[in-house]
Amino acid sequence: MAKKYNHLHKYKRTKLGDKGYIVFRCMVPGCNHYMRKELFVGTLCRCWRCEEPMVINSYMLRLVKPHCAACTKKKDKTHHKDVDKLTELFEGTV
């Protein structure tokens, strides 16, 4: 029979054994819960950054400390002004 826990798990990806078997371990003090990587998608857990509940998706399997989509920082792909100045400078030399 499965154990009943009184908290929402906060997982961290770890490796077990010499072969590097990947599991997710609950990092709440006193909790000894582990979950296999194959069963992790769809699990409800706590975000590492905002502490809010979230559901694990396939992208989060790559993260050591899974966090929600709202806490994900996206890289800005806008063009820099310096690049525009350099292209203008070198256009006349070609």
N, C-alpha and C positions, 0 to 999 in steps of 0.2 A: 504494500500500500504506500502511496506517495505521501511525503511529509507535507504538513500544512505550515506555511510560513506566515508570520504576522507583519511582513514588510514587503515593499516593492524592491526587487533586486537591482543592484547597480553593478553591471558586468564589466570585466576587463578581459581582453584576449590574452591567453597565456599558452605556453607550450608544455606538454607533459612528456616525460620520458626522453630517452636518447633519440628516438625517431622524430621527435618534434610534433607529436599529435596535438592539433590545435583544439582548445576548448575555451569556453567563456566561464569565468569564475566570478561569483558574487563577492564584492569587496566590502560589504557591510560587515562591521566587526561582529564576530560570533557566528556568522553564517558560513556553512561549509557546502554551499550549493554550487555544482558545476553543470554545464550544459554543453553537449557536443555541437560543433559548428554546423553540422548537417541539420540539426533540429532548431537552430537559433532564429531563423526567419519567422516573423509573426509573433514573437515573444514580447510581452509587455514588460518594460523595465523603466528605470529612472535615467534621465539624461545626466551626463557628467558635468555639463556646463550650467544648466538652468535648474536642475533637480526636478523638472516636470516629468510626468509619465509620457512614454512614447512607445511606439511599436517598431520593432526592428525590421528593416528591409534588407535586400541583398547588398546594397552599397555599404551598409554598416558592418558587414562581415570583415571588411578590410581595415577597419579602424581598431586601434588598440583600446581606446576608451570611447565607446560609441556615444554619439551625441545626436540630438534631433536636427531636423532640417532647418528649423528656425535659428539654431545656434551655429550653423555652418557659414563660414566666411567665404564668400566667392571672390575670386581674383578679378580685379577690374581690367577689362580688356580694351579700354579706350585708348585712343592714340595720344601720345604725348606731344606737347608743343615743340619740344626739342627735336623730335624726329621730323616734324614738318619743316622746321628751320633748316635742318641739314639737307633735306631733299631739295629745297629751294636753292640752297647754296651750291650744290653739286649739279643741278640741272644745266646750268650754263657751261660747265666744263666738259661735258660729254660730247 
